[in-house]
């Protein structure tokens, strides 16, 4: 995969999160806990991890990171970028 800019990763992740969460409002809550806000639950989180692997060719196992390391939009983007 060609190197992606932060903006490209960010836009793809926002699109994926909007689709998985089923709500465009997720874009407005970049640093808030997506689980507490009701945007993500355990099943949606696993779906997101599968989508991340498919889209970015990076694997993030559910047991690999603590929920607190991946519970906001910006933290999810950070975890993806670390693995690109």
N, CA, C and O atoms as CSV, one atom per row, in Angstrom:
chain,resi,resn,atom,element,x,y,z
A,1,UNK,N,N,0.840,-1.183,0.000
A,1,UNK,CA,C,0.000,0.000,0.000
A,1,UNK,C,C,0.879,1.237,0.000
A,1,UNK,O,O,1.865,1.309,0.732
A,2,UNK,N,N,0.524,2.191,-0.807
A,2,UNK,CA,C,1.267,3.438,-0.865
A,2,UNK,C,C,1.101,4.178,0.458
A,2,UNK,O,O,0.110,4.004,1.167
A,3,UNK,N,N,2.076,4.993,0.768
A,3,UNK,CA,C,2.013,5.763,1.996
A,3,UNK,C,C,0.827,6.721,1.947
A,3,UNK,O,O,0.616,7.435,0.967
A,4,UNK,N,N,0.075,6.711,3.015
A,4,UNK,CA,C,-1.102,7.580,3.090
A,4,UNK,C,C,-0.786,8.765,3.993
A,4,UNK,O,O,-0.050,8.636,4.971
A,5,UNK,N,N,-1.341,9.902,3.658
A,5,UNK,CA,C,-1.188,11.067,4.519
A,5,UNK,C,C,-2.114,10.918,5.720
A,5,UNK,O,O,-3.047,10.115,5.712
A,6,UNK,N,N,-1.841,11.698,6.736
A,6,UNK,CA,C,-2.706,11.699,7.923
A,6,UNK,C,C,-4.143,12.035,7.522
A,6,UNK,O,O,-5.092,11.430,8.021
A,7,UNK,N,N,-4.291,12.993,6.628
A,7,UNK,CA,C,-5.619,13.414,6.198
A,7,UNK,C,C,-6.364,12.291,5.483
A,7,UNK,O,O,-7.575,12.142,5.653
A,8,UNK,N,N,-5.651,11.501,4.686
A,8,UNK,CA,C,-6.283,10.377,3.981
A,8,UNK,C,C,-6.726,9.297,4.965
A,8,UNK,O,O,-7.832,8.765,4.858
A,9,UNK,N,N,-5.861,8.978,5.920
A,9,UNK,CA,C,-6.214,7.988,6.949
A,9,UNK,C,C,-7.409,8.494,7.745
A,9,UNK,O,O,-8.365,7.759,7.990
A,10,UNK,N,N,-7.340,9.741,8.138
A,10,UNK,CA,C,-8.408,10.349,8.927
A,10,UNK,C,C,-9.750,10.286,8.190
A,10,UNK,O,O,-10.756,9.898,8.783
A,11,UNK,N,N,-9.777,10.656,6.926
A,11,UNK,CA,C,-11.029,10.664,6.169
A,11,UNK,C,C,-11.579,9.251,5.987
A,11,UNK,O,O,-12.783,9.030,6.121
A,12,UNK,N,N,-10.696,8.289,5.680
A,12,UNK,CA,C,-11.141,6.903,5.529
A,12,UNK,C,C,-11.704,6.377,6.853
A,12,UNK,O,O,-12.734,5.704,6.875
A,13,UNK,N,N,-11.015,6.692,7.954
A,13,UNK,CA,C,-11.483,6.224,9.264
A,13,UNK,C,C,-12.813,6.862,9.625
A,13,UNK,O,O,-13.696,6.189,10.157
A,14,UNK,N,N,-12.970,8.142,9.347
A,14,UNK,CA,C,-14.244,8.799,9.638
A,14,UNK,C,C,-15.373,8.176,8.831
A,14,UNK,O,O,-16.469,7.971,9.351
A,15,UNK,N,N,-15.112,7.874,7.564
A,15,UNK,CA,C,-16.116,7.210,6.730
A,15,UNK,C,C,-16.477,5.835,7.299
A,15,UNK,O,O,-17.650,5.470,7.378
A,16,UNK,N,N,-15.440,5.077,7.697
A,16,UNK,CA,C,-15.679,3.739,8.253
A,16,UNK,C,C,-16.454,3.819,9.567
A,16,UNK,O,O,-17.391,3.053,9.790
A,17,UNK,N,N,-16.060,4.747,10.428
A,17,UNK,CA,C,-16.747,4.890,11.710
A,17,UNK,C,C,-18.201,5.301,11.510
A,17,UNK,O,O,-19.094,4.806,12.198
A,18,UNK,N,N,-18.430,6.197,10.578
A,18,UNK,CA,C,-19.802,6.610,10.296
A,18,UNK,C,C,-20.638,5.423,9.842
A,18,UNK,O,O,-21.791,5.272,10.248
A,19,UNK,N,N,-20.049,4.580,8.996
A,19,UNK,CA,C,-20.774,3.405,8.504
A,19,UNK,C,C,-21.021,2.392,9.621
A,19,UNK,O,O,-22.138,1.899,9.777
A,20,UNK,N,N,-19.979,2.079,10.401
A,20,UNK,CA,C,-20.110,1.085,11.476
A,20,UNK,C,C,-21.070,1.581,12.561
A,20,UNK,O,O,-21.881,0.812,13.077
A,21,UNK,N,N,-20.974,2.862,12.901
A,21,UNK,CA,C,-21.810,3.424,13.961
A,21,UNK,C,C,-23.213,3.736,13.461
A,21,UNK,O,O,-24.150,3.845,14.252
A,22,UNK,N,N,-23.357,3.879,12.145
A,22,UNK,CA,C,-24.658,4.196,11.585
A,22,UNK,C,C,-25.115,5.610,11.886
A,22,UNK,O,O,-26.312,5.894,11.902
A,23,UNK,N,N,-24.149,6.505,12.128
A,23,UNK,CA,C,-24.511,7.876,12.504
A,23,UNK,C,C,-23.380,8.825,12.139
A,23,UNK,O,O,-22.247,8.644,12.587
A,24,UNK,N,N,-23.677,9.831,11.331
A,24,UNK,CA,C,-22.647,10.798,10.943
A,24,UNK,C,C,-22.204,11.668,12.116
A,24,UNK,O,O,-21.163,12.322,12.044
A,25,UNK,N,N,-22.985,11.681,13.195
A,25,UNK,CA,C,-22.637,12.453,14.396
A,25,UNK,C,C,-21.279,12.037,14.977
A,25,UNK,O,O,-20.633,12.818,15.675
A,26,UNK,N,N,-20.856,10.811,14.686
A,26,UNK,CA,C,-19.588,10.319,15.235
A,26,UNK,C,C,-18.437,11.250,14.824
A,26,UNK,O,O,-17.445,11.353,15.546
A,27,UNK,N,N,-18.556,11.916,13.694
A,27,UNK,CA,C,-17.518,12.846,13.212
A,27,UNK,C,C,-17.331,14.044,14.143
A,27,UNK,O,O,-16.265,14.658,14.164
A,28,UNK,N,N,-18.365,14.372,14.909
A,28,UNK,CA,C,-18.314,15.546,15.780
A,28,UNK,C,C,-17.803,15.234,17.181
A,28,UNK,O,O,-17.722,16.131,18.020
A,29,UNK,N,N,-17.460,13.987,17.444
A,29,UNK,CA,C,-17.045,13.563,18.791
A,29,UNK,C,C,-15.661,12.927,18.740
A,29,UNK,O,O,-15.487,11.763,19.099
A,30,UNK,N,N,-14.697,13.690,18.300
A,30,UNK,CA,C,-13.359,13.167,18.008
A,30,UNK,C,C,-12.584,12.690,19.239
A,30,UNK,O,O,-11.772,11.770,19.144
A,31,UNK,N,N,-12.836,13.317,20.399
A,31,UNK,CA,C,-12.077,12.959,21.596
A,31,UNK,C,C,-12.964,12.451,22.727
A,31,UNK,O,O,-12.563,12.440,23.890
A,32,UNK,N,N,-14.167,12.034,22.370
A,32,UNK,CA,C,-15.088,11.515,23.377
A,32,UNK,C,C,-15.197,10.001,23.248
A,32,UNK,O,O,-15.053,9.451,22.156
A,33,UNK,N,N,-15.449,9.336,24.359
A,33,UNK,CA,C,-15.533,7.877,24.401
A,33,UNK,C,C,-16.738,7.400,23.582
A,33,UNK,O,O,-17.888,7.657,23.937
A,34,UNK,N,N,-16.452,6.708,22.491
A,34,UNK,CA,C,-17.504,6.252,21.577
A,34,UNK,C,C,-18.382,5.171,22.192
A,34,UNK,O,O,-19.534,5.000,21.794
A,35,UNK,N,N,-17.840,4.442,23.160
A,35,UNK,CA,C,-18.637,3.427,23.862
A,35,UNK,C,C,-19.624,4.100,24.812
A,35,UNK,O,O,-20.799,3.735,24.851
A,36,UNK,N,N,-19.147,5.085,25.577
A,36,UNK,CA,C,-20.016,5.795,26.512
A,36,UNK,C,C,-21.120,6.556,25.784
A,36,UNK,O,O,-22.240,6.666,26.283
A,37,UNK,N,N,-20.794,7.084,24.591
A,37,UNK,CA,C,-21.783,7.830,23.813
A,37,UNK,C,C,-22.779,6.912,23.097
A,37,UNK,O,O,-23.782,7.376,22.557
A,38,UNK,N,N,-22.491,5.606,23.100
A,38,UNK,CA,C,-23.389,4.655,22.461
A,38,UNK,C,C,-23.138,4.456,20.969
A,38,UNK,O,O,-23.929,3.798,20.293
A,39,UNK,N,N,-22.055,5.014,20.451
A,39,UNK,CA,C,-21.726,4.820,19.038
A,39,UNK,C,C,-21.152,3.434,18.775
A,39,UNK,O,O,-21.386,2.856,17.714
A,40,UNK,N,N,-20.402,2.898,19.737
A,40,UNK,CA,C,-19.790,1.574,19.590
A,40,UNK,C,C,-20.203,0.672,20.740
A,40,UNK,O,O,-20.378,1.113,21.876
A,41,UNK,N,N,-20.355,-0.620,20.407
A,41,UNK,CA,C,-20.470,-1.668,21.415
A,41,UNK,C,C,-19.450,-2.733,21.017
A,41,UNK,O,O,-18.705,-2.539,20.057
A,42,UNK,N,N,-19.407,-3.830,21.723
A,42,UNK,CA,C,-18.369,-4.825,21.450
A,42,UNK,C,C,-18.469,-5.396,20.032
A,42,UNK,O,O,-17.448,-5.632,19.385
A,43,UNK,N,N,-19.684,-5.616,19.553
A,43,UNK,CA,C,-19.843,-6.163,18.191
A,43,UNK,C,C,-19.411,-5.145,17.137
A,43,UNK,O,O,-18.747,-5.501,16.164
A,44,UNK,N,N,-19.784,-3.893,17.325
A,44,UNK,CA,C,-19.391,-2.847,16.377
A,44,UNK,C,C,-17.873,-2.656,16.402
A,44,UNK,O,O,-17.265,-2.387,15.367
A,45,UNK,N,N,-17.265,-2.795,17.576
A,45,UNK,CA,C,-15.808,-2.649,17.682
A,45,UNK,C,C,-15.099,-3.741,16.878
A,45,UNK,O,O,-14.116,-3.464,16.191
A,46,UNK,N,N,-15.590,-4.968,16.961
A,46,UNK,CA,C,-14.996,-6.068,16.191
A,46,UNK,C,C,-15.203,-5.821,14.694
A,46,UNK,O,O,-14.291,-6.041,13.897
A,47,UNK,N,N,-16.389,-5.368,14.315
A,47,UNK,CA,C,-16.658,-5.035,12.908
A,47,UNK,C,C,-15.685,-3.962,12.418
A,47,UNK,O,O,-15.175,-4.039,11.300
A,48,UNK,N,N,-15.437,-2.968,13.261
A,48,UNK,CA,C,-14.498,-1.910,12.903
A,48,UNK,C,C,-13.087,-2.457,12.712
A,48,UNK,O,O,-12.396,-2.065,11.772
A,49,UNK,N,N,-12.655,-3.351,13.584
A,49,UNK,CA,C,-11.317,-3.939,13.463
A,49,UNK,C,C,-11.184,-4.736,12.167
A,49,UNK,O,O,-10.139,-4.696,11.519
A,50,UNK,N,N,-12.224,-5.451,11.792
A,50,UNK,CA,C,-12.218,-6.197,10.525
A,50,UNK,C,C,-12.143,-5.221,9.350
A,50,UNK,O,O,-11.385,-5.438,8.404
A,51,UNK,N,N,-12.928,-4.150,9.413
A,51,UNK,CA,C,-12.902,-3.151,8.345
A,51,UNK,C,C,-11.532,-2.486,8.232
A,51,UNK,O,O,-11.053,-2.229,7.128
A,52,UNK,N,N,-10.908,-2.209,9.368
A,52,UNK,CA,C,-9.573,-1.603,9.371
A,52,UNK,C,C,-8.586,-2.539,8.684
A,52,UNK,O,O,-7.768,-2.103,7.873
A,53,UNK,N,N,-8.666,-3.827,9.012
A,53,UNK,CA,C,-7.760,-4.793,8.385
A,53,UNK,C,C,-7.997,-4.856,6.881
A,53,UNK,O,O,-7.042,-4.891,6.105
A,54,UNK,N,N,-9.254,-4.869,6.465
A,54,UNK,CA,C,-9.574,-4.925,5.039
A,54,UNK,C,C,-9.117,-3.664,4.302
A,54,UNK,O,O,-8.569,-3.751,3.204
A,55,UNK,N,N,-9.337,-2.524,4.890
A,55,UNK,CA,C,-9.075,-1.243,4.223
A,55,UNK,C,C,-7.595,-0.856,4.237
A,55,UNK,O,O,-7.055,-0.389,3.234
A,56,UNK,N,N,-6.947,-1.058,5.388
A,56,UNK,CA,C,-5.575,-0.578,5.562
A,56,UNK,C,C,-4.532,-1.693,5.553
A,56,UNK,O,O,-3.332,-1.418,5.577
A,57,UNK,N,N,-4.978,-2.947,5.519
A,57,UNK,CA,C,-4.076,-4.087,5.569
A,57,UNK,C,C,-3.221,-4.082,6.834
A,57,UNK,O,O,-2.039,-4.424,6.806
A,58,UNK,N,N,-3.846,-3.686,7.943
A,58,UNK,CA,C,-3.191,-3.746,9.253
A,58,UNK,C,C,-4.101,-4.525,10.191
A,58,UNK,O,O,-5.326,-4.414,10.125
A,59,UNK,N,N,-3.499,-5.296,11.048
A,59,UNK,CA,C,-4.267,-6.114,11.976
A,59,UNK,C,C,-4.147,-5.551,13.384
A,59,UNK,O,O,-3.050,-5.294,13.881
A,60,UNK,N,N,-5.303,-5.366,14.014
A,60,UNK,CA,C,-5.344,-4.969,15.415
A,60,UNK,C,C,-6.263,-5.976,16.102
A,60,UNK,O,O,-7.485,-5.915,15.965
A,61,UNK,N,N,-5.662,-6.891,16.836
A,61,UNK,CA,C,-6.455,-7.906,17.547
A,61,UNK,C,C,-7.166,-7.248,18.730
A,61,UNK,O,O,-6.611,-6.355,19.369
A,62,UNK,N,N,-8.381,-7.684,19.018
A,62,UNK,CA,C,-9.111,-7.105,20.152
A,62,UNK,C,C,-8.348,-7.211,21.469
A,62,UNK,O,O,-8.526,-6.380,22.360
A,63,UNK,N,N,-7.503,-8.226,21.594
A,63,UNK,CA,C,-6.732,-8.399,22.830
A,63,UNK,C,C,-5.412,-7.631,22.811
A,63,UNK,O,O,-4.697,-7.594,23.813
A,64,UNK,N,N,-5.095,-7.027,21.685
A,64,UNK,CA,C,-3.807,-6.349,21.505
A,64,UNK,C,C,-3.762,-4.963,22.152
A,64,UNK,O,O,-2.699,-4.507,22.573
A,65,UNK,N,N,-4.904,-4.302,22.230
A,65,UNK,CA,C,-4.957,-2.955,22.805
A,65,UNK,C,C,-6.090,-2.879,23.827
A,65,UNK,O,O,-7.123,-3.532,23.683
A,66,UNK,N,N,-5.875,-2.079,24.842
A,66,UNK,CA,C,-6.924,-1.842,25.828
A,66,UNK,C,C,-7.998,-0.967,25.198
A,66,UNK,O,O,-7.713,-0.168,24.306
A,67,UNK,N,N,-9.213,-1.118,25.656
A,67,UNK,CA,C,-10.306,-0.308,25.117
A,67,UNK,C,C,-10.008,1.188,25.247
A,67,UNK,O,O,-10.361,1.974,24.369
A,68,UNK,N,N,-9.359,1.573,26.341
A,68,UNK,CA,C,-9.041,2.984,26.575
A,68,UNK,C,C,-8.032,3.524,25.570
A,68,UNK,O,O,-7.881,4.739,25.441
A,69,UNK,N,N,-7.344,2.645,24.860
A,69,UNK,CA,C,-6.384,3.059,23.835
A,69,UNK,C,C,-7.046,3.226,22.472
A,69,UNK,O,O,-6.414,3.690,21.523
A,70,UNK,N,N,-8.326,2.847,22.376
A,70,UNK,CA,C,-9.023,2.871,21.087
A,70,UNK,C,C,-10.486,3.217,21.250
A,70,UNK,O,O,-11.332,2.670,20.543
A,71,UNK,N,N,-10.801,4.116,22.168
A,71,UNK,CA,C,-12.209,4.403,22.425
A,71,UNK,C,C,-12.671,5.760,21.898
A,71,UNK,O,O,-13.827,6.135,22.092
A,72,UNK,N,N,-11.783,6.497,21.234
A,72,UNK,CA,C,-12.173,7.763,20.609
A,72,UNK,C,C,-11.753,7.735,19.138
A,72,UNK,O,O,-10.902,6.940,18.738
A,73,UNK,N,N,-12.350,8.595,18.361
A,73,UNK,CA,C,-12.000,8.676,16.936
A,73,UNK,C,C,-10.502,8.915,16.778
A,73,UNK,O,O,-9.839,8.223,16.005
A,74,UNK,N,N,-9.969,9.893,17.508
A,74,UNK,CA,C,-8.557,10.239,17.342
A,74,UNK,C,C,-7.625,9.120,17.804
A,74,UNK,O,O,-6.571,8.913,17.204
A,75,UNK,N,N,-7.994,8.401,18.853
A,75,UNK,CA,C,-7.164,7.277,19.302
A,75,UNK,C,C,-7.192,6.130,18.295
A,75,UNK,O,O,-6.177,5.465,18.087
A,76,UNK,N,N,-8.338,5.896,17.674
A,76,UNK,CA,C,-8.426,4.851,16.653
A,76,UNK,C,C,-7.526,5.208,15.471
A,76,UNK,O,O,-6.785,4.359,14.974
A,77,UNK,N,N,-7.588,6.450,15.026
A,77,UNK,CA,C,-6.736,6.904,13.922
A,77,UNK,C,C,-5.267,6.733,14.305
A,77,UNK,O,O,-4.465,6.284,13.486
A,78,UNK,N,N,-4.911,7.080,15.522
A,78,UNK,CA,C,-3.520,6.943,16.000
A,78,UNK,C,C,-3.071,5.473,15.965
A,78,UNK,O,O,-1.956,5.178,15.534
A,79,UNK,N,N,-3.925,4.562,16.411
A,79,UNK,CA,C,-3.568,3.141,16.402
A,79,UNK,C,C,-3.367,2.630,14.987
A,79,UNK,O,O,-2.458,1.835,14.744
A,80,UNK,N,N,-4.183,3.062,14.061
A,80,UNK,CA,C,-4.039,2.655,12.662
A,80,UNK,C,C,-2.732,3.196,12.096
A,80,UNK,O,O,-1.971,2.464,11.463
A,81,UNK,N,N,-2.480,4.474,12.325
A,81,UNK,CA,C,-1.262,5.099,11.773
A,81,UNK,C,C,0.009,4.463,12.316
A,81,UNK,O,O,1.006,4.385,11.597
A,82,UNK,N,N,0.001,4.009,13.555
A,82,UNK,CA,C,1.171,3.332,14.135
A,82,UNK,C,C,1.525,2.068,13.354
A,82,UNK,O,O,2.684,1.656,13.317
A,83,UNK,N,N,0.523,1.460,12.735
A,83,UNK,CA,C,0.715,0.156,12.098
A,83,UNK,C,C,0.884,0.231,10.586
A,83,UNK,O,O,1.146,-0.783,9.939
A,84,UNK,N,N,0.738,1.410,10.029
A,84,UNK,CA,C,0.896,1.538,8.568
A,84,UNK,C,C,2.351,1.457,8.165
A,84,UNK,O,O,2.669,1.546,6.979
